């Protein structure tokens, strides 16, 4: 039984690589010097050549990164890497909770160190070549250290709580763990922009002027109370533009990147903000949160069932069954289910994007939204013609062409 499950895990790992590689090849073959008819005019010829080169370089780099990850994962499975890390953690302490935390900590730090060169190359070679990168080496180092420290603290708290619950309640730990994770997710939704973002970026209230007046005017028309409008200094890392909406109730907040304000007209920024408001009005924030709660509920329940069987240690050639080894094996076996759930979530997300776009058009901002989306796409050198299969598997948003057609037809 253990050997069969081990081979099944190997199959899942390799199958996932083959799927991703196939999608990458299909996507690269769709690159074309011909701009879709309804998007003609948004690119200057030399800019479009640059966009094609950017996409080719990025997809090939992703292929290399993916291959490295495959080799690393297979090495851990075939050469007893997980057993070695488990032995290392057990040589430090005999406390089962600390052993699990040390085990996951070693895996996390090892992965961060091994993949760091890829991150450096992507930022300071590829992004630099195409004039996106604004980060200095100093800022990159600070970001990396702060991200690692934050991950260690947050994951340490979450894992420590879950492991403690497991050691206390046994396999019935799952429903209490679910309540804890749900509460944590809710707190992060409400306070992420106040607690986490300031560690990396400055957020300043949008000052009085034409843009704020236009936003407040729209808010009145939409019957949407919006006081928390912030501008974030995204330009210190990248020239790419963005905006996001977070929280709900009195904690709802819209954050506009300074690059977005620089690249778009006032009406176009209002249209992008109207799209974000549309997500709130259509209750997409709440529905996405509930969906994530349901997913974690099912996953933790299945994990509790799996932990009843101590076979995980035999599968990975580990000397002693434990919570952390059970989680690793469960995660590897759960991968196909996770992929299918991801497909469903992307379908759900794309539907929400269409609804938010349609909401924007109700205020006569459809053309402005189209113009803004085109500018954002051109500035980011986005792929105008991705393969449909790649879109289905990976895109949480419809393509630019799909959104423009939907907006113009609504």
RAURKA-V932059 format. One record per pair of residues at least 12 apart in sequence whose C-alpha atoms are under 10 Angstrom apart, sorted by the first residue. I is the first residue (numbers start at 1). J is the second residue. D is the distance in whole Angstrom. If there is no record, write none. Layout:
# RAURKA-V932059
I|J|D / I|J|D
This chain:
# RAURKA-V932059
1|311|8 / 1|314|10 / 1|315|9 / 2|311|6 / 2|312|8 / 2|313|9 / 2|314|6 / 2|315|5 / 2|316|9 / 2|317|10 / 3|314|8 / 3|315|6 / 3|316|9 / 4|315|9 / 5|311|9 / 5|312|9 / 5|315|7 / 5|316|10 / 5|329|9 / 5|333|8 / 6|77|9 / 6|78|10 / 6|312|9 / 6|314|9 / 6|315|6 / 6|316|8 / 6|329|9 / 6|332|10 / 6|333|9 / 7|315|9 / 8|332|9 / 8|333|8 / 9|74|10 / 9|77|9 / 9|315|10 / 9|329|8 / 9|330|10 / 9|331|10 / 9|332|6 / 9|333|6 / 9|334|9 / 9|335|9 / 10|73|9 / 10|74|8 / 10|77|8 / 10|78|9 / 10|332|9 / 10|333|10 / 12|332|8 / 12|333|8 / 12|334|9 / 12|335|7 / 12|336|7 / 13|70|8 / 13|73|8 / 13|74|8 / 13|332|8 / 13|333|9 / 13|335|8 / 13|336|9 / 14|70|8 / 14|71|10 / 14|73|10 / 14|74|9 / 15|336|10 / 16|70|9 / 16|335|9 / 16|336|8 / 16|339|9 / 17|63|10 / 17|66|7 / 17|67|8 / 17|69|9 / 17|70|7 / 20|62|10 / 20|63|9 / 20|66|8 / 20|390|9 / 20|393|9 / 20|394|10 / 21|59|10 / 21|62|9 / 21|63|7 / 21|66|8 / 21|67|9 / 22|389|10 / 22|390|9 / 23|387|8 / 23|388|10 / 23|389|7 / 23|390|6 / 23|391|9 / 23|393|9 / 23|394|10 / 24|59|7 / 24|60|8 / 24|62|9 / 24|63|8 / 24|386|10 / 24|387|9 / 24|389|10 / 24|390|7 / 25|59|8 / 25|60|9 / 25|63|9 / 25|387|10 / 25|390|10 / 26|386|9 / 26|387|6 / 26|388|9 / 26|389|8 / 26|390|8 / 27|55|10 / 27|56|10 / 27|59|9 / 27|383|9 / 27|385|8 / 27|386|6 / 27|387|5 / 27|388|8 / 27|389|8 / 27|390|6 / 27|391|9 / 28|52|10 / 28|55|8 / 28|56|7 / 28|57|10 / 28|58|10 / 28|59|7 / 28|60|9 / 28|383|10 / 28|385|10 / 28|386|8 / 28|387|8 / 29|56|10 / 29|386|9 / 29|387|8 / 30|383|10 / 30|384|10 / 30|385|6 / 30|386|6 / 30|387|6 / 30|388|10 / 31|51|10 / 31|52|7 / 31|53|10 / 31|55|8 / 31|56|8 / 31|383|8 / 31|384|8 / 31|385|7 / 31|386|7 / 31|387|9 / 32|48|10 / 32|49|10 / 32|52|8 / 32|383|10 / 32|384|9 / 32|385|8 / 32|386|10 / 33|45|9 / 33|48|8 / 33|49|7 / 33|51|10 / 33|52|8 / 34|48|9 / 34|384|10 / 34|385|9 / 35|48|9 / 35|384|7 / 35|385|8 / 36|384|8 / 36|385|8 / 36|401|8 / 37|401|9 / 38|401|7 / 38|404|8 / 38|405|8 / 39|374|8 / 39|384|8 / 39|400|9 / 39|401|7 / 39|404|9 / 39|405|10 / 42|371|9 / 42|374|7 / 42|375|8 / 42|377|9 / 42|378|7 / 43|374|9 / 43|375|9 / 43|377|10 / 43|378|7 / 43|379|10 / 43|381|10 / 44|378|10 / 47|378|8 / 47|379|10 / 47|381|8 / 48|378|9 / 48|381|8 / 48|382|10 / 48|384|10 / 49|381|10 / 50|130|8 / 50|381|8 / 51|130|9 / 51|378|8 / 51|379|9 / 51|380|9 / 51|381|5 / 51|382|7 / 51|383|8 / 51|384|9 / 52|381|8 / 52|382|9 / 52|383|8 / 52|384|10 / 53|130|9 / 53|381|9 / 54|126|8 / 54|127|9 / 54|129|9 / 54|130|7 / 54|380|10 / 54|381|7 / 54|382|9 / 54|383|9 / 55|381|8 / 55|382|8 / 55|383|7 / 56|383|10 / 57|126|8 / 58|122|8 / 58|126|8 / 58|127|9 / 61|118|9 / 61|121|9 / 61|122|8 / 61|126|9 / 62|118|9 / 62|122|10 / 64|118|9 / 65|115|8 / 65|118|7 / 65|119|10 / 68|114|10 / 68|115|9 / 68|118|10 / 69|111|9 / 69|114|10 / 69|115|9 / 72|111|9 / 72|114|9 / 76|316|9 / 77|315|9 / 77|316|7 / 77|317|9 / 78|316|9 / 78|317|10 / 79|316|10 / 79|317|10 / 80|316|7 / 80|317|7 / 80|318|8 / 81|107|10 / 81|316|9 / 81|317|10 / 81|318|10 / 82|103|9 / 82|107|9 / 82|313|10 / 82|316|7 / 82|317|8 / 82|318|8 / 82|325|8 / 82|328|9 / 83|313|9 / 83|316|7 / 83|317|6 / 83|318|5 / 83|319|8 / 83|320|9 / 83|325|9 / 84|103|10 / 84|317|10 / 84|318|8 / 85|102|9 / 85|103|6 / 85|104|9 / 85|106|7 / 85|107|8 / 85|318|10 / 86|99|8 / 86|100|8 / 86|102|9 / 86|103|6 / 86|104|9 / 86|106|10 / 86|318|7 / 86|319|9 / 86|320|9 / 86|322|9 / 86|324|9 / 86|325|8 / 87|99|9 / 87|103|9 / 87|318|8 / 87|319|8 / 87|320|10 / 88|102|9 / 88|103|8 / 88|106|9 / 89|101|9 / 89|102|6 / 89|103|6 / 89|104|9 / 89|105|10 / 89|106|8 / 90|102|9 / 90|103|9 / 96|163|9 / 96|164|9 / 96|167|8 / 96|322|8 / 96|323|9 / 96|324|9 / 97|159|9 / 97|160|7 / 97|161|9 / 97|162|10 / 97|163|6 / 97|164|7 / 97|165|10 / 97|166|9 / 97|167|8 / 97|322|10 / 97|323|9 / 97|324|9 / 98|160|8 / 98|163|9 / 98|164|10 / 99|322|9 / 99|323|10 / 99|324|9 / 100|159|9 / 100|160|9 / 100|163|8 / 100|322|8 / 100|323|7 / 100|324|5 / 100|325|8 / 101|152|10 / 101|155|9 / 101|156|7 / 101|157|10 / 101|159|7 / 101|160|7 / 101|163|9 / 101|324|8 / 102|156|10 / 102|324|10 / 103|324|7 / 103|325|9 / 104|152|10 / 104|155|9 / 104|156|9 / 104|159|9 / 104|324|8 / 104|325|10 / 104|328|10 / 105|151|10 / 105|152|7 / 105|155|9 / 105|156|8 / 108|148|9 / 108|151|9 / 108|152|9 / 109|148|8 / 109|152|9 / 112|144|9 / 112|148|8 / 116|144|9 / 119|140|10 / 119|144|10 / 120|137|9 / 120|140|8 / 120|141|10 / 123|135|8 / 123|136|10 / 123|137|10 / 123|140|9 / 123|237|10 / 123|238|10 / 124|136|9 / 124|137|9 / 124|140|10 / 127|238|9 / 127|239|10 / 128|238|10 / 130|380|10 / 130|381|9 / 131|238|9 / 131|239|8 / 131|240|10 / 132|235|9 / 132|237|8 / 132|238|5 / 132|239|5 / 132|240|7 / 132|379|9 / 132|380|8 / 132|381|10 / 133|235|9 / 133|236|9 / 133|237|6 / 133|238|5 / 133|239|7 / 133|240|9 / 134|234|9 / 134|235|7 / 134|236|6 / 134|237|5 / 134|238|5 / 134|239|7 / 135|235|9 / 135|236|6 / 135|237|5 / 135|238|7 / 136|236|9 / 136|237|8 / 139|200|10 / 139|236|9 / 139|237|8 / 140|237|9 / 142|200|9 / 143|199|9 / 143|200|7 / 146|199|8 / 146|200|8 / 147|199|9 / 147|200|9 / 150|196|9 / 150|199|9 / 158|177|9 / 158|180|9 / 158|181|8 / 158|184|9 / 159|177|10 / 159|324|10 / 161|177|8 / 161|180|8 / 161|181|10 / 162|174|8 / 162|176|9 / 162|177|6 / 162|178|9 / 162|180|8 / 162|181|9 / 162|323|10 / 163|177|9 / 163|323|7 / 163|324|9 / 164|177|10 / 165|177|7 / 166|304|9 / 166|307|10 / 166|323|8 / 167|323|9 / 170|304|9 / 170|307|9 / 170|308|9 / 170|323|10 / 171|300|10 / 171|301|9 / 171|303|9 / 171|304|5 / 171|305|7 / 171|306|9 / 171|307|7 / 171|308|7 / 172|300|10 / 172|301|9 / 172|304|7 / 172|305|9 / 173|300|9 / 173|301|9 / 173|304|8 / 174|296|10 / 174|297|8 / 174|298|10 / 174|299|9 / 174|300|5 / 174|301|6 / 174|302|9 / 174|303|8 / 174|304|6 / 174|305|10 / 175|296|10 / 175|297|7 / 175|298|10 / 175|300|8 / 175|301|7 / 175|304|9 / 176|300|10 / 177|296|10 / 177|297|9 / 177|300|8 / 178|293|8 / 178|294|10 / 178|296|7 / 178|297|6 / 178|298|9 / 178|299|9 / 178|300|7 / 178|301|9 / 179|293|9 / 179|296|10 / 179|297|9 / 181|293|9 / 181|296|8 / 181|297|10 / 182|289|9 / 182|290|9 / 182|292|9 / 182|293|6 / 182|294|10 / 182|296|8 / 182|297|9 / 183|293|10 / 185|289|8 / 185|292|9 / 185|293|9 / 186|247|9 / 186|289|8 / 186|293|10 / 187|247|9 / 188|246|10 / 188|247|9 / 189|246|7 / 189|247|5 / 189|248|8 / 189|251|9 / 189|252|9 / 189|285|9 / 189|289|9 / 190|246|7 / 190|247|5 / 190|248|7 / 190|249|9 / 190|250|9 / 190|251|6 / 190|252|8 / 190|253|9 / 191|246|9 / 191|247|7 / 191|251|8 / 191|252|10 / 192|246|8 / 192|247|9 / 193|245|10 / 193|246|7 / 193|247|9 / 193|251|10 / 193|252|10 / 193|253|8 / 193|254|10 / 193|255|9 / 194|251|10 / 194|253|10 / 197|232|9 / 198|232|9 / 200|233|10 / 200|234|10 / 201|232|7 / 201|233|6 / 201|234|7 / 201|235|10 / 201|236|9 / 201|237|10 / 202|230|9 / 202|231|8 / 202|232|6 / 202|233|6 / 202|234|9 / 203|229|9 / 203|230|6 / 203|231|5 / 203|232|5 / 203|233|7 / 203|234|10 / 203|255|8 / 203|256|9 / 203|257|9 / 203|258|10 / 204|228|10 / 204|229|8 / 204|230|5 / 204|231|5 / 204|232|7 / 204|233|9 / 204|255|9 / 204|256|10 / 205|227|9 / 205|228|7 / 205|229|6 / 205|230|4 / 205|231|6 / 205|232|9 / 205|255|9 / 205|256|10 / 206|227|10 / 206|228|9 / 206|229|6 / 206|230|5 / 206|231|6 / 206|232|9 / 206|255|9 / 206|256|9 / 207|229|9 / 207|230|9 / 207|231|9 / 210|266|8 / 211|261|9 / 211|265|9 / 211|266|6 / 211|267|8 / 211|269|8 / 211|270|8 / 212|229|8 / 212|266|9 / 212|270|9 / 213|266|10 / 214|266|7 / 214|267|8 / 214|269|9 / 214|270|7 / 215|229|9 / 215|266|9 / 215|267|9 / 215|269|9 / 215|270|6 / 215|271|9 / 215|273|8 / 215|274|9 / 216|229|10 / 216|270|10 / 217|270|10 / 218|270|8 / 218|271|9 / 218|273|9 / 218|274|8 / 218|363|8 / 219|270|10 / 219|273|10 / 219|274|9 / 219|277|9 / 221|363|8 / 222|274|9 / 222|277|9 / 222|278|9 / 222|281|9 / 222|359|10 / 222|360|10 / 222|362|10 / 222|363|8 / 223|281|10 / 224|277|8 / 224|280|10 / 224|281|9 / 225|249|9 / 225|250|9 / 225|252|9 / 226|249|10 / 226|250|9 / 226|251|10 / 226|252|8 / 226|253|8 / 226|254|8 / 226|277|9 / 227|250|9 / 227|251|10 / 227|252|9 / 227|253|8 / 227|254|9 / 228|250|9 / 228|251|8 / 228|252|7 / 228|253|5 / 228|254|6 / 228|255|8 / 229|245|10 / 229|252|9 / 229|253|6 / 229|254|5 / 229|255|6 / 229|256|8 / 230|243|10 / 230|253|8 / 230|254|6 / 230|255|5 / 230|256|6 / 230|257|8 / 230|258|10 / 231|243|9 / 231|254|9 / 231|255|6 / 231|256|5 / 231|257|6 / 231|258|6 / 231|259|9 / 231|260|9 / 231|261|9 / 232|255|7 / 232|256|6 / 232|257|5 / 232|258|6 / 232|259|9 / 232|260|10 / 233|256|9 / 233|257|6 / 233|258|6 / 233|259|8 / 234|256|9 / 234|257|5 / 234|258|6 / 234|259|7 / 234|260|9 / 235|257|8 / 235|258|7 / 235|259|6 / 235|260|9 / 235|262|10 / 236|258|10 / 236|259|10 / 238|259|9 / 238|380|10 / 239|257|10 / 239|258|9 / 239|259|6 / 239|260|9 / 239|262|10 / 239|263|10 / 239|379|8 / 239|380|8 / 240|257|9 / 240|258|10 / 240|259|7 / 240|260|8 / 240|263|9 / 240|376|8 / 240|377|9 / 240|378|10 / 240|379|7 / 240|380|6 / 240|381|9 / 241|256|9 / 241|257|6 / 241|258|8 / 241|259|5 / 241|260|5 / 241|261|8 / 241|262|9 / 241|263|8 / 241|264|9 / 241|375|9 / 241|376|6 / 241|377|9 / 241|379|8 / 241|380|8 / 242|255|9 / 242|256|7 / 242|257|6 / 242|258|9 / 242|259|7 / 242|260|6 / 242|261|9 / 242|272|9 / 242|376|8 / 243|255|6 / 243|256|5 / 243|257|6 / 243|258|9 / 243|259|10 / 243|260|7 / 243|261|10 / 243|269|9 / 243|272|8 / 243|273|8 / 243|276|8 / 244|256|7 / 244|257|9 / 244|272|9 / 244|273|8 / 244|275|10 / 244|276|7 / 244|277|10 / 245|273|9 / 245|275|10 / 245|276|6 / 245|277|8 / 245|279|8 / 245|280|8 / 245|285|9 / 246|276|9 / 246|280|9 / 246|285|8 / 247|280|9 / 247|285|8 / 247|286|9 / 248|280|8 / 248|283|10 / 248|285|8 / 248|286|9 / 252|280|9 / 253|277|10 / 254|273|8 / 254|276|8 / 254|277|9 / 255|273|9 / 256|269|9 / 256|272|9 / 256|273|8 / 259|376|10 / 260|272|9 / 260|372|9 / 260|375|10 / 260|376|8 / 263|372|9 / 263|375|7 / 263|376|8 / 263|379|8 / 264|368|10 / 264|371|9 / 264|372|6 / 264|373|9 / 264|375|7 / 264|376|8 / 265|368|9 / 265|371|9 / 265|372|8 / 266|368|9 / 267|365|8 / 267|367|10 / 267|368|6 / 267|369|8 / 267|371|10 / 267|372|9 / 268|365|8 / 268|366|9 / 268|367|9 / 268|368|5 / 268|369|6 / 268|370|8 / 268|371|7 / 268|372|5 / 268|373|9 / 268|375|10 / 269|368|8 / 269|369|8 / 269|372|7 / 270|360|9 / 270|365|8 / 270|368|9 / 270|369|8 / 270|372|10 / 271|357|9 / 271|360|7 / 271|361|9 / 271|363|9 / 271|364|9 / 271|365|6 / 271|366|7 / 271|367|9 / 271|368|6 / 271|369|5 / 271|370|9 / 271|371|9 / 271|372|8 / 271|373|10 / 272|356|10 / 272|357|9 / 272|360|8 / 272|365|9 / 272|366|10 / 272|368|9 / 272|369|6 / 272|370|9 / 272|372|7 / 272|373|8 / 273|360|9 / 273|369|9 / 274|356|8 / 274|357|8 / 274|359|8 / 274|360|5 / 274|361|9 / 274|362|10 / 274|363|9 / 274|365|8 / 274|369|9 / 275|353|8 / 275|354|10 / 275|355|9 / 275|356|5 / 275|357|6 / 275|358|8 / 275|359|7 / 275|360|5 / 275|361|9 / 275|365|10 / 275|366|10 / 275|369|8 / 276|353|9 / 276|356|7 / 276|357|9 / 276|359|10 / 276|360|9 / 277|356|8 / 277|359|9 / 277|360|9 / 278|352|9 / 278|353|9 / 278|354|10 / 278|355|7 / 278|356|5 / 278|357|7 / 278|358|8 / 278|359|6 / 278|360|7 / 279|352|7 / 279|353|8 / 279|354|10 / 279|355|8 / 279|356|5 / 279|357|9 / 279|359|9 / 280|356|9 / 281|356|9 / 281|359|9 / 282|352|8 / 282|355|8 / 282|356|7 / 282|359|9 / 283|352|9 / 284|348|10 / 284|349|9 / 284|352|7 / 284|353|9 / 284|355|9 / 284|356|9 / 285|352|10 / 288|345|9 / 288|348|9 / 288|349|9 / 288|352|10 / 291|345|9 / 292|345|9 / 295|338|10 / 295|341|8 / 299|330|10 / 299|331|10 / 299|334|9 / 299|337|10 / 299|338|9 / 302|330|9 / 302|334|9 / 303|326|8 / 303|327|7 / 303|329|10 / 303|330|7 / 303|331|9 / 303|334|9 / 304|326|10 / 304|327|10 / 304|330|10 / 306|326|8 / 306|327|9 / 306|329|9 / 306|330|7 / 307|321|9 / 307|322|9 / 307|323|7 / 307|324|10 / 307|325|10 / 307|326|6 / 307|327|8 / 307|329|10 / 307|330|8 / 308|326|9 / 309|321|9 / 309|326|9 / 310|322|8 / 310|323|10 / 310|325|10 / 310|326|8 / 311|325|10 / 311|326|8 / 311|329|9 / 312|324|10 / 312|325|6 / 312|326|5 / 312|327|9 / 312|328|8 / 312|329|6 / 312|330|8 / 313|325|6 / 313|326|7 / 313|329|9 / 315|329|8 / 316|328|9 / 316|329|8 / 339|393|9 / 340|393|9 / 342|393|8 / 342|394|8 / 342|396|10 / 343|392|7 / 343|393|6 / 343|394|8 / 343|395|9 / 343|396|9 / 344|392|10 / 344|393|9 / 345|393|10 / 345|396|8 / 346|391|9 / 346|392|7 / 346|393|7 / 346|394|7 / 346|395|6 / 346|396|5 / 346|397|8 / 346|398|10 / 347|391|10 / 347|392|7 / 347|393|9 / 347|394|10 / 347|395|9 / 347|396|7 / 347|397|9 / 347|398|9 / 348|396|8 / 348|397|10 / 349|395|9 / 349|396|5 / 349|397|7 / 349|398|9 / 350|392|10 / 350|395|8 / 350|396|6 / 350|397|5 / 350|398|6 / 350|399|9 / 350|403|10 / 351|396|9 / 351|397|8 / 351|398|8 / 352|396|9 / 352|397|9 / 352|398|10 / 353|396|8 / 353|397|6 / 353|398|7 / 353|403|8 / 354|397|9 / 354|398|8 / 354|402|9 / 354|403|7 / 354|406|7 / 354|407|8 / 355|406|10 / 355|407|10 / 357|369|8 / 357|370|9 / 357|403|8 / 357|404|9 / 357|406|8 / 357|407|7 / 357|410|9 / 358|403|10 / 358|406|8 / 358|407|7 / 358|408|10 / 358|409|10 / 358|410|7 / 359|407|10 / 359|410|10 / 360|407|9 / 361|407|7 / 361|408|9 / 361|410|7 / 362|410|9 / 365|407|10 / 366|404|9 / 366|406|10 / 366|407|6 / 366|408|7 / 366|409|10 / 366|410|9 / 367|404|9 / 367|407|8 / 367|408|7 / 369|403|10 / 369|404|9 / 369|407|8 / 370|400|9 / 370|401|10 / 370|403|8 / 370|404|6 / 370|405|9 / 370|407|7 / 370|408|8 / 371|404|9 / 373|400|7 / 373|401|10 / 373|403|9 / 373|404|8 / 374|400|7 / 374|401|9 / 374|404|9 / 376|400|10 / 377|399|10 / 377|400|8 / 382|399|10 / 382|400|9 / 383|399|9 / 383|400|9 / 384|399|7 / 384|400|7 / 384|401|7 / 385|399|8 / 385|400|9 / 385|401|8 / 386|399|8
